[in-house]
Amino acid sequence: MRRFLRGLLLLALLASAGPAGAVSGVNPTGVNVSHTGVSTVFLTFFDLGQDERVSDGFWCDELLDPTSPIVTSVNPCRPGTILGFLPARNNLAGRSGTAGLSNLTDIMTIPASVSRRAFQTGLAGGDGKFFYVRRFIAANGAETYVRVTCRLAGGGARVPLALTDVRIRFEGEDGNQPVSFISRDAPLPSFAAEIRYNGSGRLKGRWEVVQPGDPEPSPADLLTEASLPAEQRGMQRRYTLIDRFDVNLPPTGSYTLAGPKPSQVPRNANGPYKILLRVEATNDREGNSSTGAGVVSSGGVAGFPMPTLIFFVGSPEETAVLRRELAGQALTLMLPQADARIPADRPASFSWIDIGSAALYRLEINAAEKRVFAALVEPGAGSYTIPPWVRDKANEPLRWRVVALDDNGQAIAESKWRGFQLTK
């Protein structure tokens, strides 16, 4: 009988520990979040199994069993208490493997709608807490749910330092134009970043510029350093340094970060430029996360890539044409210019101005009426470098255009055809 009872106890312990190779915990287990707007927090989930994948994330304001931070097989939220789900655009979760560990880095971005509903529940007699739940699924279908306690607070000093909205604009512009056109003989206007944030602390980083001919930054290159897993920090592509910044943000929620002097921005060639705001991770007592192999700094975390400030440098005639095309709401081509002659022994890049509604872009190159080359390009790049074999068409008259596609692959906008030639 005693052996039988010991067997039952062992089975109970194994069941409570979850399936073998299942995620075993999270850090931090609880955080203070803003009760009025967006909140973003860096989280580390421990011991993600090799055959285990992260699924959806959601928030609720009541648990079936408040004592258990990890639950298997059953959703821990009481039915009818779900506040919302993690938006796909804010899902930056990824595996992290520092010091031989198999963790998951997750950037929890709480939408303002979720915070508002949780706050309303608190006003109705709740305890001022709600819960973030991440679901993990193993290859055999076994599910593990891990929760983080979110405590409602103000957006001031007692919440993690997180950027919730960033806009970069030239002085005198409203920031709604996707690109500015600067004549070669005109000075570059002053620019600044308008930043909304939670918490307080040190904002540190640098201004960089992507010049014509540079490789385009990827979405991962535009994330703040604190939004990356520990082993990926320092691995983002670097561009030409303009200047550095290091300021202390008070718990006021908004700050205008002045850009460097316009004279410091290089303008050595005609073409498109992108000014980047690169935010480095800083120590943040309210939001730092333990990974099991050390503590990761999370000051400056954000649930979205940083915006870029795009401007085009050219002759007064070139910039005037581009302004007219953009005002006409057409899909606007940038470089190469009409009837350009491009040396065939050099990389040839084609660039255009993104429009907000496109899911993909198709770059097309034709010789007469025959298709020579086509490529699909994701939004945000606005540029593509053709492969070397296309240069076999040297000395033939060619033309190119860009077509914007929606989620179903249907064309929603297209540019005019523009002629060019590859020359030997």
Secondary structure, DSSP 4 states (H G I P E B T S, - for coil): -HHHHHHHHHHHHHHHT-STT---EEESSEEEEESSS-EEEEEEEE---TTEEEEEEEEES-BS-TT-SEEESS--BPTT-EEEE--GGG---EEE-GGG--EEEEEEEE-HHHHHHHHHHHHTT--SEEEEEEEEEETTS-EEEEEEEEEEE-SSTTS--EEEEEEEEETT--S-SS-EEEETTSPPPPEEEEEEEES-EEEEEEEEEEPTTSPPPPTGGGS-GGGS-GGGTT-SPP-EEEEEEEEEEPTTSEEEEEPPPGGGS---SSEEEEEEEEEEPB--TTT-EE-SSSEEP-BTEESSPPPEEEEEEE-HHHHHHHHHHHHTTPPPB-SSPTTEEEETTS--EEEB---TT-SEEEEEEEETTEEEEEEEE-TTT-EEEPPGGGGGGTTSEEEEEEEEE-TTS-EEEEPPPEEEEEE-
